[in-house]
Amino acid sequence: MKSMFVYVVIVSILFGVSSVQAQTFDLSHTDQVKPNNVIVKSADFEGRKSLQVYLSEEKQAQILKGLGGNHATFALIPVTFQNGIIEVDIAGEVNGKGDQDARGFTGIAFRINNDVSKFEAIYLRMTNGRNAEPIPPSPRIDRAIQYISYPDWSFDRFRNEFPEQYEKGANIAPKKWIHLKIEVKGSVAKAYLNNELEPAITVSDLKMGAEAKGSVGLWVDDGSNGYFSNLQITSY
């Protein structure tokens, strides 16, 4: 089996009171991850080696029969993450297997508990991005990045109860590599795109609470191919 990650760096700070642990993952091999309701393949996409992730045939069929989206559909990365930074290059596209509302859903799940019954996630709707062609109409153009908390807080519940608070517009497009950085501290998460100085979305009340922790997942949803490379997870 190939090495699960390229390196681990641990830096002790102030007499060992706290530490920073950074793990860099080589996302070119399927043996680095554990699929959960998804298919994972090695892929060359838009000039780089990556992991391609999309829904399993069974899960896709369930969604088409009315199950809805926002489920535990990801490739698990075997780490324990509570607070820190997750950075990854991602791309997404509609694959034609979903319904008419498929948008190239691709993102990162975090603090996934042991039985994958709870997690937080921030994901992108690639075809809703401001850089998409054609430019999406309103209100889709303001719904390109989304926070969810499974199982209680799906996108549609947030949209109905707190319109525009947990989804925002973003400078993204399908089939384009995008650098996503998620900073998590306590009950706050901030997501940055393509090294922009201001976060694309800020969530100040993560629904699982400040003490939640768990693994990280390469997340996709209905009718979408997600591509992932250059993953680094820094815990502190």
N, C-alpha and C positions, 0 to 999 in steps of 0.2 A: 504494500500500500504506500502511496506517495505521501509525503509529509503533509500534515493537515494545514499547517501555516508556515510561512517563511521564517518568521522570527518572533521572539517574545522579548520585550525590553521591560525591566522593572527598575524604577528609579525611586529610591527612598528619599523622603523629604523630611527635614527637621527631626533628626534622631529616630526615624522610622515611625513617626506618628501617622503618616499617610503615605500612600504610594500611587504611582501611575503605572498601569500595565497596558502596553500596546501590543496588539496581535494583528499581523498582516496575513491575509489569506490569499492563496493562489487559486483564483476561481477559473481554472482551466481544466479541472478534473472532477468528475461526478462523485468520486469516492470521498470527497471532503464534506458532503452534506447528506442529510437524511430527508427524503421526500415525505411530505405529508399532504395527501390529496393532490399531488402534482407529479408531472413528469419532468425529469431533469436530464439535459443532454449537454455535452461539450459542443461549442459552436464557434465559428468565425463570423463575427457580425460587424459590419462597418469598419473593417480594418483591424480588429483586435480579437484575441481569444477570450472566450467568456463562457458562462453557463447560461443556457437557455432554459427557462422555466415556464410551464404552462399547465393548465388544469388537467387532471386525470380524466379519462373518458367518462368514468362514472360520475365524478363531481360535475363535469360540464353538462352531462345529461340531466342531473338533478336540478341544476340552475335553469336549464331550458324548460323544465317541467314546473317551474314556479318557486324553487327554493329561495331565490334571491342571492345576492352576492354578500361580500364582506364576511367570509368564513376563514377557518384555519387552513388556508391554502398557501403553503410555503415550503421552501427547502430549508431545513433547520441547520443552523451553524452551531456546533457544540461548544458554546461558551456560557458563562453565567454573567449576565449584565444587569446592573442596577443604575448606576450613574456614570456618565462619560460621554464619549463622542463616537458616533458611527459614521464612517465615510465610505462611499461606494460610487462607482460609475454605473449608471443604469441607462437602459434604452427600452422602449416598448413599442409594440405595434398591435393592431387588430389582426387576428388570425382567421377570421371568417367562421369560427366555430360557435360563436356566441349569438346573442340576440342583437337587435338593431341599436341598443344602447351601449354596446361594447365600446370602450374608449381607449384601449391600450393601457389598462390598469397595471401599474408596476410600482413596487415600493418596498419598504422595510418594516417588518414586524419586530417588536422588541419586548423584553420582559415577559416572554412566553413561559407560562408555568409548565410544570412537569407533564401534565396530561393534556397539554395544548387546548385546554378549555377556556383559557383567558389569555389575552395579550393586548398590547397597544400597537398601533400602526400608523404610519404616515405614508401616503401613496400619491402617485401622480396619475392624472387622466391625460394621456399624451395628446389625444386629438382635440382636447379642450384648451391647449396652450395658445398663448398669444402669437407664437411663431409658427403655428400650424398653417398648412395650406390645404383648402381655403381657410380663412380666418373664421373661427366658430362664432355663431351668433350669440347674442345675450339670451338667457343668462349663462349659457355654457362657458363663455370666455372667462367668467368669474368663478369657475368651478374646476380649476386645474390641479390644485393640491388639497388633500383631504386628510384629516385626522379621524380615526375611529378607535373604539375600545370594545373588543369582543368579549362576551357576546351581547352585552346590553345596549351598547351605543354604536349603532350602524349609521352609515351616512344619511339614510332617510330620516331616522329619528332626530339626528342633529339638525338636518335641514328643516324639519317641521317645527322643532321646539326652539332652536336657536339659529335662525336663518343668517347665513353669511359669516357666522362666527368661527366655524370649524372647517371652512373651505374658502379658498382664495384663488385669484388669478395667478398665473405664473408664466415666465418666459421659457416655454418648452415647446416641443413638437415631437411627433412620432418619428421613429427610426433615426433619432439623433442621440448621441451620447450626452448624458447630463451628469454632472457631478452633484451628488446629494450628500449633505452633511447634516446630521441630526445631533444636537446637543441636548442631553437629558440630565437634569439635576432636580432631585426630589419630585415634586409634582409639576415641574415645568419642562417643556420640550420646545426647542426652536429648530426649524429646518431651513437650511440655506441651499440655494441652487447656484451652481456654476461660479462659486467664489464671490457671489454678490455680498456686499457689506451688510445689508439689511435682511433679516429673515423673511422668507416667503410666507411663513406662517409661524405664529407663536401660540402655544397651548399652555395656559397657566394653571390648568386644573386636570391633569391626567387622571382619568377615572379610576385606575387601579390603585392610586395613592402613592405617596412618596416612598413607602417601604417595599413596594413590589420589585421583584427581580426575576430573571429567567433568561432563556436563550434568545437568540436573534434569528430571524427568518427572512429569506428572499421571497417576497410576497407577490402574488399575481391574483387576478380575478377574471371574471367572465370574458371569454372570447379574446384573450390577450396573450401574447408572447412577451415575456420579460427577459432581458439580457443583463447580466451582472458581471462586473470585473473590478479589480483593484479595491477589494474590501479591507478596511482597517477598522478595528474596534479598540478603542482606548477606554479603559475602566479606571475610575478613581473614587 
